[in-house]
Amino acid sequence: MKPVEVKADVYWVGAVDWNIRDFHGYSTYKGTTYNAYLLKDEKIVLFDTVKKGFLSDLLHRIRNLGIEPEDIDYLVVNHVEPDHSGSLPEVIERIRPEKIFCSPMGEKAIQAHYHPGEAWPLTVVKSGETVSLGQRSITFLETRMLHWPDSMFSYIPEEKLLISSDAFGHHWATSERFDDQVDTAELMAHCAKYYANILLLYSPLVQKLLQKVAEMGLEIDTIAPDHGVIWRQDPGRILAAYDRWSRQETTNKAVVVYDTMWHSTEAMAKAVADGLVDGGMSVQLMSLKSCHRSDVITELLEASVLAVGSPTLNNGMLPTIADFLCYLKGLKPKNKVAAAFGSYGWSGEAVKQMTQALKDMKLEVLEGVRHQYVPDHEALAACRRLGQELAAQAGG
Ligand code: FEO
């Protein structure tokens, strides 16, 4: 793949990872990209690098521009997570840059990851600092905890270009590089998954950042993230989506997530789902035997109801459900009505434990339903009523 011109003298020189299927516990069924950008001015700048193992992709694309690595003057490290900095030591060895720009927290993260001491020409920049490149300039904007302490944006005002690190990105390996070249519905689904699994817990900070960018009056017509396609046709679409997602606005959608041993809890899950449909809700029924936790979280992003089902095993809930609830708690979901349900044999602690876990997340929790062994018509009717109550409480 050739380098791709993003703007005059600004090129995408990143790598496409077609085969990755697990990104630290996030399922990437369609791979991802590690985007890096090269800007040619009186100074030549490389923004971010690629994951370890993809260095030759990066160097090949740079050389296709007629530029040798040692021609590059400046390196910008917007984010130190290894999917963007894994090849940093080898890149620095080849480029021998005059300066490496990073945020104050970026310097600490670089030292903690690669231990260069004084050997690398790290140049710390703070929010609002500008560096001239000749005809163009870079203004840096720290975006702490979006999603690492070191994260920052690089804004090129002369090109109305925002290089946004992980923000506004998505895991999707494509041969296309721009939003107008891909299917919009699929693009937004990948973006929702990224937001739900990576950024949801930082939603209050996303709101502050969007307000800050609006106050700064930055003119932006292109957003170039570090993963996925570049927003050149409709950057407003992803900004509006981030505004909506970070407010944790919900729709009349419900997610019923469960696991089951002998299909009793599964039968209860279906009955709860029927009750939610009775109440006018759109329902996703998701077995953790079939669905990855990161896909369940994606469906939950805009849902107003969560029902969780598990039988009791060894005086507790099934490990798959414990895993899911632990993951969910970390993401700090809001604005959801929730309840638990499940079958049991003799002790039956799972529903109580799941209910407490949902309360610990400060969700609005209704009393759950549990049933000994195989649910009969009455038990399924109780589950259906639970679904109806959840829908009514959510205003569905
Ligand atoms: Fe894509 Fe936070 O690294």
Boltz pocket constraint, residues with backbone or C-beta under 6 A from the ligand:
constraints:
  - pocket:
      binder: B
      contacts: [[A, 79], [A, 81], [A, 82], [A, 83], [A, 84], [A, 147], [A, 148], [A, 166], [A, 226], [A, 227]]
      max_distance: 6.0
